[in-house]
Amino acid sequence: MPKDGVEQNVYLELIRFYKPTGSILMFWPFAWGLTIAACTTKMPLPDYIISLAKCTFAAFLVRSSACTVNDIFDRKLDSGVERTKDRPLPSGRISVLNAFTYLGLQYLVSIIYFWPLSTLAFRAALVQLFPLFIIYPILKRVTYWPQAWLGLAMNFGIVITYVHVLPIPNYNLLYVMLTSAWCWTMYYDTIYACQDIRDDIKMDIRSTARLFGSRIRLDLIALAAGMMSMLLIAGRMNNQGIAYFLVSIGGGMLHLVWQLSTVDLNDPNSCWVNFKRNSQFGAIVWAGMFLDYYSSGTTST
């Protein structure tokens, strides 16, 4: 649909190219996994920068295909939700056949892109591309916990980058990091789902926003606390330095307190604004990790 007088490409609309927040949220888990592994392996800085750039395109590819498959499944549901009724599929501006063809092309490019990874990392990438994001749209029809599955789907980039850099990964650390990121997605996507509660009830679209009901703010606080607790444990397990605990943990906590104190869960616009603020939270957590990595004195070639 035209936006600010500019006609948008329907295929770019389908992958949310004009709404990059989702790609940014997808990127940070890739960057987190890479950076904690770089700290352990003392990866040279040039190699790290190249790997981080690759994470950017990886996140874009995964998010693009995830949006496309989600919209194929949800085209009828989306037509009954005010916020999504003008998307390309429910509005009829692109056919289902063309969307499937476009999805197949995205999958092909993604497989080629991830092919050079280590065997374990490549398998993890396939898991994220296919079962994790293909199953997700089905769950909102049968359970009030689709965000729980999305917490795995959005954050599996941690696994991909971590196991690629570390041939023998610390699985306990990986589980803790993934649990923290899972809490994070549960937190921000519940806020995101608050935008559509009225339409979701009408269309019987299920979410944690509907499930939590009147206790939603307390549940969001619990998820935020769980997220930061797991990040703290991960830092101790990976022998992170002072920058991690000051910036990632301290700065992250302050940012979440700010979010929770300013969000109006009954105002869709406020929910959207605070949802987008989680891209800043991801950057804060990464910044502490990176400062630790960079200050370790092991970044030369």
C-alpha positions in Angstrom: 0.0 0.0 0.0 1.2 3.6 -0.6 2.9 5.1 2.4 3.6 8.8 2.7 2.7 9.1 -1.0 5.3 6.4 -2.1 4.1 3.2 -3.7 5.8 0.2 -2.0 6.8 -3.0 -3.8 4.4 -5.8 -2.8 7.1 -8.4 -2.5 9.2 -6.1 -0.2 6.0 -5.5 1.8 5.6 -9.3 2.2 8.9 -9.7 3.9 8.4 -6.5 6.0 11.3 -4.8 4.3 9.8 -1.4 5.2 9.5 -2.5 8.9 13.0 -3.5 9.9 12.4 -4.0 13.6 11.8 -7.7 13.2 15.1 -8.1 11.3 16.9 -6.2 14.0 15.4 -8.4 16.7 16.4 -11.5 14.7 19.9 -10.1 14.3 20.8 -9.7 17.9 20.7 -13.4 18.9 23.1 -14.1 16.0 25.3 -11.3 17.3 25.1 -12.5 20.9 26.0 -16.1 20.0 28.9 -14.9 17.9 30.3 -12.5 20.5 30.3 -14.9 23.5 32.0 -17.5 21.3 34.5 -14.9 20.1 35.3 -14.1 23.7 36.1 -17.8 24.3 38.1 -18.4 21.2 39.9 -15.0 21.1 38.7 -14.5 17.5 40.8 -11.9 15.6 38.9 -8.6 15.2 38.9 -8.6 11.4 37.3 -12.1 11.4 34.8 -11.0 14.0 33.7 -8.0 11.9 33.3 -10.1 8.8 31.2 -12.7 10.8 29.1 -9.9 12.3 28.3 -8.6 8.8 27.3 -12.1 7.7 25.0 -12.3 10.7 23.2 -9.2 9.4 22.3 -10.9 6.1 21.5 -14.2 7.8 19.0 -12.5 10.1 17.4 -10.7 7.1 17.0 -14.0 5.2 15.5 -15.9 8.1 13.1 -13.1 9.0 12.0 -12.6 5.4 11.1 -16.2 4.9 9.4 -16.3 8.3 7.2 -13.4 7.4 6.3 -14.9 4.0 5.3 -18.3 5.4 3.5 -16.7 8.3 1.4 -14.6 5.9 0.6 -17.6 3.7 -0.8 -19.4 6.7 -2.5 -16.4 8.2 -4.0 -14.7 5.2 -7.6 -15.3 6.2 -7.0 -14.4 9.9 -5.1 -11.3 8.9 -8.1 -10.0 6.9 -10.1 -9.7 10.1 -7.4 -7.7 12.0 -7.3 -4.0 11.4 -3.6 -3.8 11.7 -2.9 -6.6 9.1 -5.8 -6.5 6.7 -3.9 -4.5 4.1 -1.0 -6.9 3.9 -0.3 -8.2 0.4 -2.0 -11.6 0.8 -5.2 -10.7 2.7 -5.7 -7.6 0.5 -5.3 -9.7 -2.7 -2.4 -7.7 -4.1 -0.4 -10.9 -4.4 -1.6 -14.4 -5.2 -0.9 -17.4 -2.9 0.9 -19.2 -5.8 3.2 -16.2 -6.2 3.8 -16.0 -2.5 4.7 -19.7 -2.4 7.1 -19.2 -5.4 8.7 -16.3 -3.7 9.1 -18.3 -0.5 10.8 -21.1 -2.4 13.3 -18.7 -3.8 14.0 -17.3 -0.3 14.6 -20.8 1.0 16.9 -21.6 -1.9 19.0 -18.5 -1.3 19.1 -19.2 2.4 20.3 -22.8 2.0 23.0 -21.6 -0.3 24.0 -18.9 2.1 24.2 -21.2 5.1 25.9 -24.0 3.3 29.5 -23.0 4.1 28.8 -23.2 7.8 30.0 -26.1 9.9 27.8 -29.2 9.8 26.3 -28.6 13.2 25.6 -24.9 12.5 24.1 -25.7 9.0 21.7 -28.2 10.6 20.8 -25.6 13.2 20.1 -23.1 10.4 17.8 -25.6 8.7 15.9 -26.1 11.9 15.3 -22.4 12.3 14.3 -21.9 8.6 11.9 -24.8 8.4 10.2 -26.5 11.4 10.6 -23.6 13.8 9.0 -20.9 11.6 6.6 -23.2 9.7 5.0 -24.5 12.8 4.7 -21.2 14.6 1.7 -19.8 12.7 -0.3 -23.0 13.3 0.1 -22.7 17.1 -1.8 -19.4 17.4 -4.9 -21.4 16.4 -4.5 -24.2 19.0 -2.7 -22.8 22.0 -2.4 -19.5 24.0 1.3 -20.0 24.0 2.5 -19.4 20.4 5.0 -16.9 21.8 6.7 -19.8 23.6 7.5 -21.4 20.3 8.4 -18.1 18.8 11.0 -17.7 21.6 12.8 -20.6 20.1 12.3 -19.6 16.5 13.5 -16.0 16.9 16.6 -16.8 18.9 18.0 -19.9 17.3 20.6 -17.7 15.7 22.4 -17.9 19.1 22.9 -21.7 18.4 23.9 -21.2 14.8 26.7 -18.7 15.4 27.9 -20.2 18.7 28.3 -23.8 17.4 29.9 -22.6 14.2 32.7 -20.7 16.0 33.2 -23.3 18.8 33.7 -26.9 17.4 33.1 -28.2 20.9 30.5 -25.9 22.4 29.6 -25.4 26.0 26.1 -26.7 25.8 25.2 -25.6 29.3 26.1 -22.0 28.5 24.2 -22.3 25.2 21.1 -23.5 27.1 21.3 -20.6 29.5 21.7 -18.0 26.7 18.8 -19.5 24.8 16.6 -19.5 27.9 17.4 -15.8 28.4 16.6 -15.0 24.8 13.4 -17.1 25.0 12.2 -15.0 28.0 13.1 -11.9 26.0 10.9 -12.9 23.0 8.1 -13.9 25.3 8.3 -10.4 26.9 8.4 -8.3 23.7 6.0 -10.4 21.6 3.4 -10.3 24.4 3.6 -6.5 24.3 3.4 -6.7 20.5 0.3 -8.9 20.7 -1.4 -6.4 23.0 -2.0 -4.2 19.9 -4.5 -6.7 18.5 -6.3 -8.1 21.5 -9.8 -7.0 20.4 -9.5 -8.3 16.9 -7.7 -11.4 18.1 -10.7 -12.3 20.3 -13.1 -11.7 17.4 -10.9 -14.0 15.1 -10.0 -16.4 17.9 -6.3 -15.8 17.4 -4.6 -16.9 20.6 -1.7 -15.3 22.4 0.0 -14.8 25.8 -1.5 -11.3 25.7 -4.9 -12.8 25.9 -3.9 -15.6 28.3 -2.2 -13.3 30.9 -5.2 -11.0 31.1 -5.3 -8.7 34.1 -2.0 -10.0 35.4 -0.1 -9.2 32.2 2.2 -6.5 33.7 3.3 -8.9 36.5 4.0 -11.6 34.0 6.0 -9.2 31.9 8.1 -8.2 35.0 8.6 -11.9 35.7 9.8 -12.6 32.2 12.1 -9.6 32.3 13.6 -10.8 35.6 14.0 -14.3 34.2 15.8 -12.9 31.1 18.3 -10.8 33.2 18.9 -13.6 35.6 19.8 -16.0 32.8 22.1 -13.3 31.3 23.8 -12.9 34.6 24.4 -16.7 35.0 25.6 -16.8 31.4 28.1 -14.1 32.1 29.5 -16.0 35.1 29.7 -19.2 33.2 31.6 -17.6 30.3 33.9 -15.6 32.6 32.7 -12.3 31.2 34.4 -9.1 32.4 33.3 -5.9 34.1 32.0 -4.3 30.9 29.5 -7.2 30.4 28.1 -6.8 33.9 28.0 -3.0 33.8 26.6 -2.6 30.3 24.8 -5.8 29.4 23.3 -6.5 32.8 23.2 -3.0 34.4 22.3 -1.1 31.3 19.8 -3.8 30.2 18.0 -3.8 33.5 17.7 0.0 33.4 16.3 -0.1 29.9 13.7 -2.7 30.8 12.6 -0.7 33.9 12.2 2.3 31.6 10.1 0.2 29.1 7.8 -1.3 31.8 7.3 2.1 33.5 6.3 3.8 30.2 4.3 1.2 28.3 0.5 1.5 28.3 -0.7 -2.0 27.5 -4.1 -0.7 26.6 -2.8 1.7 23.9 -1.7 0.0 20.6 0.6 2.8 19.7 2.4 2.6 23.1 2.7 -1.2 22.7 4.2 -0.7 19.2 6.7 1.9 20.4 7.8 -0.2 23.3 8.1 -3.3 21.1 10.5 -1.4 18.9 12.5 -0.3 21.8 13.7 -3.9 22.3 16.0 -3.5 19.3 17.8 -1.0 21.6 17.8 -3.5 24.4 19.4 -6.1 22.1 22.1 -3.5 21.2 22.8 -2.8 24.9 23.3 -6.5 25.7 25.6 -6.9 22.7 27.6 -3.7 23.5 28.7 -5.2 26.9 29.7 -8.4 25.3 31.6 -6.7 22.6 33.4 -4.4 25.0 34.5 -7.4 26.9 35.7 -9.1 23.8 37.5 -6.0 22.5 39.2 -5.1 25.8 40.5 -8.7 26.2 43.7 -7.8 24.2 43.2 -10.8 22.0 41.7 -9.1 18.9 44.9 -8.9 16.8 45.3 -11.0 13.7 
